[in-house]
């Protein structure tokens, strides 16, 4: 299998560790980015100021009927055998970090809301110079236990920013 080393761009930065782990587990850059963009679960990373996200490799529907016939999605339960995890950090320029640290959270949210609406047209706001540093990626055999889920308030703020 030919492994293509991902290149840094204006949105994503790859560490040497993440490239090594992607090669070890046979993960492509596109698969890792898909986990980051559409995670099944988000948790605080074990490293300070990081986020760990997970997506199952593949899912299957467990049938809950006695006869083993087809079951609607609400009666059955989705399960999987292994997971792909990615740990990343959201990085900005020094000025943005300094401004974010010292700013009042309510003022930051008000600025975001102001930037969201331009006239009558609503646009998706993205902080300038925001970069995702992919720190690590790995496969977990089985279903991992839920450890430190990211608080809902932080998730909403991150989704607003992205």
C-alpha positions as CSV (number, residue, x, y, z in Angstrom):
1,X,0.0,0.0,0.0
2,X,1.4,3.4,-1.0
3,X,1.1,5.9,1.8
4,X,0.8,9.6,0.8
5,X,2.2,12.0,3.4
6,X,-0.4,14.8,4.0
7,X,0.8,18.3,3.3
8,X,0.2,21.3,5.6
9,X,-2.2,23.9,4.2
10,X,-3.9,27.1,5.5
11,X,-6.4,25.0,7.5
12,X,-4.6,21.9,8.7
13,X,-1.2,21.2,10.1
14,X,0.1,17.6,10.5
15,X,2.6,16.7,13.2
16,X,5.3,14.0,12.5
17,X,3.7,11.9,15.2
18,X,0.3,11.9,13.4
19,X,1.9,11.0,10.1
20,X,3.7,8.1,11.7
21,X,0.5,6.8,13.4
22,X,-1.5,7.2,10.2
23,X,1.1,5.0,8.4
24,X,1.1,2.5,11.3
25,X,-2.7,2.1,11.3
26,X,-3.2,2.5,7.5
27,X,-5.3,5.7,7.8
28,X,-5.4,8.2,4.9
29,X,-5.4,12.0,5.4
30,X,-9.0,12.1,4.0
31,X,-10.2,9.5,6.5
32,X,-8.7,11.4,9.4
33,X,-10.2,14.7,8.2
34,X,-13.6,13.0,7.9
35,X,-13.4,12.0,11.6
36,X,-12.5,15.6,12.5
37,X,-15.3,17.1,10.5
38,X,-18.1,14.6,11.5
39,X,-17.3,13.0,14.8
40,X,-19.5,10.4,16.4
41,X,-18.2,11.4,19.9
42,X,-16.1,14.3,21.2
43,X,-14.0,14.3,24.4
44,X,-11.3,16.4,26.0
45,X,-7.9,15.2,24.9
46,X,-5.4,13.8,27.4
47,X,-3.0,16.6,26.4
48,X,-3.8,20.1,27.6
49,X,-6.0,22.2,25.2
50,X,-6.7,19.3,22.9
51,X,-9.9,17.7,21.6
52,X,-10.2,14.0,20.9
53,X,-12.9,12.9,18.4
54,X,-14.1,9.4,17.4
55,X,-15.9,7.8,14.5
56,X,-16.7,4.1,14.2
57,X,-14.9,2.3,11.4
58,X,-18.2,0.8,10.3
59,X,-21.5,0.2,12.0
60,X,-24.1,-2.6,11.9
61,X,-27.6,-2.8,13.1
62,X,-28.2,-5.3,15.9
63,X,-31.6,-6.9,15.5
64,X,-33.8,-6.9,18.6
65,X,-36.6,-9.1,17.3
66,X,-36.9,-12.7,18.3
67,X,-37.2,-14.0,14.7
68,X,-34.2,-12.2,13.4
69,X,-36.2,-10.3,10.8
70,X,-35.6,-6.8,9.7
71,X,-36.0,-4.2,12.4
72,X,-36.6,-0.4,12.0
73,X,-33.8,1.9,13.1
74,X,-35.6,2.8,16.3
75,X,-36.0,-0.7,17.6
76,X,-32.5,-1.9,16.7
77,X,-29.2,-0.5,18.0
78,X,-26.1,0.5,16.0
79,X,-22.9,-1.1,17.1
80,X,-19.4,-1.4,15.8
81,X,-16.2,-3.4,16.3
82,X,-13.5,-0.7,16.2
83,X,-13.1,3.0,16.3
84,X,-10.8,5.7,14.7
85,X,-9.7,8.4,17.1
86,X,-8.1,11.7,16.2
87,X,-6.6,14.2,18.7
88,X,-6.2,17.8,17.5
89,X,-5.7,21.3,18.7
90,X,-7.2,24.5,17.5
91,X,-4.4,27.0,16.9
92,X,-4.5,30.7,16.0
93,X,-1.9,33.5,15.7
94,X,-0.4,35.0,18.8
95,X,-2.6,38.1,18.5
96,X,-5.7,36.0,18.4
97,X,-4.7,34.0,21.4
98,X,-3.9,37.1,23.4
99,X,-7.2,38.7,22.4
100,X,-9.2,35.5,23.2
101,X,-7.6,35.1,26.6
102,X,-8.3,38.6,27.8
103,X,-11.7,39.1,26.2
104,X,-14.9,38.8,28.1
105,X,-16.7,35.6,27.0
106,X,-20.0,37.5,26.6
107,X,-18.3,40.2,24.4
108,X,-16.7,37.4,22.2
109,X,-20.1,35.8,21.7
110,X,-21.7,39.2,20.9
111,X,-19.0,39.8,18.3
112,X,-19.6,36.4,16.8
113,X,-23.3,37.0,16.5
114,X,-22.7,40.4,14.9
115,X,-20.3,38.8,12.4
116,X,-22.9,36.0,11.6
117,X,-25.4,38.3,10.1
118,X,-24.4,40.6,7.2
119,X,-27.5,42.5,6.1
120,X,-30.3,40.0,5.6
121,X,-28.0,37.2,4.5
122,X,-26.6,34.9,7.2
123,X,-23.1,33.6,6.6
124,X,-21.0,31.0,8.4
125,X,-18.3,32.8,10.4
126,X,-14.8,31.4,10.7
127,X,-12.1,33.0,12.8
128,X,-9.3,34.3,10.6
129,X,-6.0,32.4,10.9
130,X,-7.6,29.4,12.6
131,X,-5.7,26.2,12.0
132,X,-6.2,22.6,13.2
133,X,-3.1,20.9,14.3
134,X,-3.6,17.2,13.9
135,X,-1.6,15.7,16.8
136,X,-2.3,12.0,16.6
137,X,-4.6,9.4,15.0
138,X,-5.2,5.8,16.0
139,X,-7.5,2.8,15.8
140,X,-9.0,1.5,19.0
141,X,-10.1,-2.2,18.8
142,X,-13.6,-2.5,20.3
143,X,-15.8,0.2,21.9
144,X,-13.9,2.6,24.1
145,X,-15.4,3.8,27.4
146,X,-16.7,7.3,27.7
147,X,-14.2,9.3,29.7
148,X,-14.3,13.1,29.7
149,X,-16.9,14.4,27.3
150,X,-16.5,18.0,26.3
151,X,-19.1,20.2,28.0
152,X,-22.1,21.1,25.9
153,X,-21.4,24.9,26.2
154,X,-17.9,24.5,24.7
155,X,-19.2,22.3,21.9
156,X,-21.8,25.0,21.0
157,X,-19.1,27.7,21.0
158,X,-16.8,25.6,18.9
159,X,-19.6,24.8,16.4
160,X,-20.4,28.5,16.2
161,X,-16.7,29.3,15.5
162,X,-16.3,26.6,12.8
